[in-house]
Amino acid sequence: MQQIYSHVRKCVEDFGMISEGDRIAVGVSGGKDSLLTLAALAGIQKFLPTHFELEALTLDMGFKDTDFSRVIEFCKDLGVNYTIVPTQIAEVVFDIRKETNPCSLCAKMRRGALHEAALKLGCKKVALGHHMDDAIETFILSLLYEGRLSCFMPVTYLDRTDITLIRPLLYVTEQTVLAQKPRLPVVHNPCPANGNTKRQEVKEWIVEQGKMIPDIKSKLFGSLKALPGWATVK
């Protein structure tokens, strides 16, 4: 965790993610990435010169038998207030709309609900759990399926909602996240579309290319510095 704290602190400082007095809502899905983001921010909160407050926020998608009890205890141990917001997103996407490609609609609905809940908690910043591999995969997805060089930005201001999205885990690899997984109260993802996406195909493609180009991930991540908002990436 000390290494993760170091990476997260550097990422926060490189991109100016946190300002004095910020109230930050961490979107906690129950997956390893978002849980580690919460733990890392709670960790650097103790020694970062900039004072900020944290709120942990989970959208209950409405899937049956989803249990967040361990996450509740996890947040208590971290000393972070935890809010669960019930939604009917799963019902709308899978039962009412019966989407054959559900990810786009689901993501749109989750974003709206997350931002609304964050504002109700007085948070103008929302921390998301995207790590280095997520950025690389998004970059390749945009290149292969949209024909453009694009990726989400480390810091994104949304003028419609007056919310700023930050991604403090961007200097942390998925392998490092996986090493911490046994220590995290990961909640099983019951989504029927989980693991059956273009992103998963790209993830597997990168693994295959890595057999021929061992440093492919570092090269791809380094190439992101050419994109707007990524100028300080190392």
C-alpha positions in Angstrom: 0.0 0.0 0.0 2.9 2.4 0.6 3.9 2.1 -3.1 0.2 2.7 -4.1 0.1 5.8 -1.8 3.2 7.1 -3.5 1.7 6.6 -7.0 -1.6 8.1 -6.1 -0.1 11.1 -4.4 2.1 11.7 -7.5 -0.8 11.4 -9.8 -2.9 13.8 -7.7 0.0 16.3 -7.6 0.9 16.0 -11.3 -2.6 16.7 -12.5 -3.7 19.0 -9.7 -6.6 16.8 -8.8 -7.3 18.0 -5.2 -7.6 21.5 -3.9 -7.8 22.8 -0.3 -11.2 22.2 1.2 -12.5 19.8 -1.5 -15.3 17.3 -0.7 -14.7 14.3 -2.8 -17.3 11.5 -3.5 -15.6 8.2 -4.3 -17.8 6.1 -6.6 -17.6 2.7 -5.0 -19.1 0.0 -7.2 -17.8 -2.8 -4.9 -15.2 -3.8 -7.4 -11.4 -3.9 -6.6 -10.6 -0.7 -8.5 -13.0 1.6 -6.7 -12.4 0.1 -3.3 -8.6 0.6 -3.7 -9.2 4.1 -4.9 -11.1 4.8 -1.7 -8.5 3.2 0.5 -5.7 5.0 -1.3 -7.3 8.4 -0.9 -8.1 7.8 2.7 -4.5 6.8 3.2 -2.9 9.9 1.5 -5.5 12.1 3.3 -3.5 11.6 6.5 -0.2 13.1 5.1 -1.1 15.2 2.1 -0.6 18.9 2.9 -3.9 19.7 1.2 -6.9 19.2 3.4 -9.9 17.4 1.8 -12.9 15.4 2.9 -14.1 12.0 1.5 -17.5 10.5 1.0 -17.9 6.9 -0.2 -20.9 6.5 -2.5 -22.4 3.3 -4.0 -25.3 3.0 -6.4 -27.3 -0.1 -5.7 -28.1 -1.2 -9.3 -31.1 -3.2 -8.2 -29.7 -6.7 -8.8 -31.0 -9.3 -6.3 -28.9 -10.5 -3.4 -26.2 -7.8 -3.7 -24.6 -7.5 -0.3 -22.6 -4.4 0.7 -22.2 -5.3 4.4 -18.5 -5.8 4.1 -18.1 -2.5 2.3 -19.9 -0.8 5.2 -17.4 -2.2 7.7 -14.5 -1.3 5.4 -15.6 2.3 5.3 -16.0 2.3 9.1 -12.5 1.1 9.4 -11.3 3.9 7.1 -13.3 6.5 8.9 -15.2 7.5 5.7 -18.9 8.1 5.6 -20.7 5.7 3.3 -23.9 6.2 1.4 -25.8 3.6 -0.6 -28.3 5.0 -3.1 -30.9 2.5 -4.3 -31.7 2.6 -8.1 -33.7 0.6 -10.6 -31.0 0.8 -13.3 -30.8 -3.0 -13.7 -34.5 -3.3 -14.2 -34.7 -0.5 -16.7 -31.7 -1.8 -18.8 -32.4 -5.5 -18.7 -36.1 -6.0 -18.0 -37.9 -3.0 -19.4 -35.6 -1.9 -22.3 -34.1 -5.4 -22.8 -31.0 -3.9 -24.3 -28.9 -6.2 -26.5 -25.9 -3.9 -25.9 -26.6 -2.7 -22.4 -23.3 -1.1 -21.4 -23.9 2.3 -23.0 -27.3 3.0 -21.5 -26.2 1.5 -18.2 -23.1 3.8 -18.0 -25.2 6.9 -18.9 -27.7 6.1 -16.2 -25.0 5.4 -13.6 -23.2 8.6 -14.4 -26.4 10.7 -14.0 -27.3 9.0 -10.7 -23.8 9.2 -9.3 -23.4 12.9 -10.1 -26.8 13.7 -8.6 -26.0 11.8 -5.4 -22.6 13.4 -5.1 -24.1 16.9 -5.3 -26.6 16.0 -2.6 -23.7 15.1 -0.4 -22.1 18.5 -1.1 -19.3 17.0 -3.2 -18.2 18.9 -6.3 -15.6 16.3 -7.2 -16.1 12.6 -7.9 -13.2 10.1 -7.8 -13.4 7.2 -10.2 -11.3 4.0 -10.1 -9.8 3.9 -13.5 -6.2 2.6 -13.4 -3.4 2.6 -15.9 -4.6 -0.5 -17.9 -8.1 1.1 -18.2 -6.6 4.1 -19.8 -4.5 2.0 -22.2 -7.5 -0.1 -23.2 -9.7 3.0 -23.7 -7.0 4.5 -26.0 -6.8 1.3 -28.1 -10.6 1.0 -28.2 -10.9 4.5 -29.6 -8.2 3.9 -32.1 -9.5 0.6 -33.4 -13.3 1.1 -33.3 -13.6 4.9 -33.7 -10.5 5.7 -35.8 -9.3 8.4 -33.5 -6.7 9.1 -30.8 -8.7 9.6 -27.7 -9.0 8.6 -24.0 -10.7 9.9 -20.9 -8.8 12.7 -19.2 -7.2 12.5 -15.7 -9.3 15.5 -14.7 -12.6 16.3 -16.4 -14.8 19.3 -15.6 -18.5 18.8 -16.4 -20.0 22.3 -16.8 -23.6 21.0 -16.9 -23.4 19.7 -13.4 -20.4 21.7 -12.1 -18.7 18.5 -11.1 -15.0 17.6 -11.7 -14.1 14.0 -12.2 -10.7 12.8 -11.1 -8.9 9.5 -11.6 -6.2 9.2 -9.0 -5.4 5.5 -9.7 -4.0 6.2 -13.2 -0.3 5.5 -12.2 -1.3 2.2 -10.7 -1.3 -1.0 -12.9 -4.1 -3.5 -12.9 -1.5 -6.1 -11.7 -0.8 -4.0 -8.6 -4.6 -3.6 -8.0 -5.0 -7.4 -8.3 -2.3 -7.9 -5.7 -4.4 -6.0 -3.2 -7.7 -7.7 -4.0 -7.6 -10.3 -1.2 -7.5 -7.4 1.3 -10.5 -5.7 -0.2 -14.2 -6.5 0.5 -15.0 -7.0 -3.2 -18.7 -7.4 -4.0 -19.6 -10.0 -6.7 -20.7 -8.3 -9.9 -23.9 -9.9 -11.0 -24.2 -8.0 -14.3 -25.0 -10.4 -17.2 -22.7 -8.4 -19.5 -19.7 -8.6 -17.2 -16.6 -9.8 -19.0 -18.4 -10.0 -22.4 -17.4 -6.7 -24.0 -15.1 -5.2 -26.6 -13.0 -3.9 -23.7 -12.4 -7.5 -22.6 -11.4 -8.4 -26.2 -8.9 -5.5 -26.2 -7.5 -6.5 -22.8 -6.8 -10.0 -24.1 -5.3 -8.6 -27.3 -2.9 -6.4 -25.3 -1.8 -9.5 -23.3 -1.1 -11.4 -26.5 0.9 -8.5 -28.0 2.8 -8.3 -24.7 4.3 -11.7 -25.4 6.2 -10.1 -28.4 6.6 -6.6 -26.9 7.2 -7.0 -23.2 7.0 -3.2 -22.5 4.0 -2.6 -24.7 1.9 -1.2 -21.8 4.5 1.4 -20.7 4.9 2.5 -24.4 1.2 2.8 -24.9 0.7 4.7 -21.6 3.6 7.0 -22.5 1.9 7.8 -25.8 -1.1 9.3 -23.9 1.0 12.4 -23.2 0.2 13.6 -26.7 -3.5 13.9 -25.8 -5.1 17.1 -24.4 -5.0 17.0 -20.6 -2.3 14.4 -20.4 0.8 16.6 -20.8 2.3 15.7 -17.5 2.1 11.9 -17.9 5.4 10.1 -17.2 
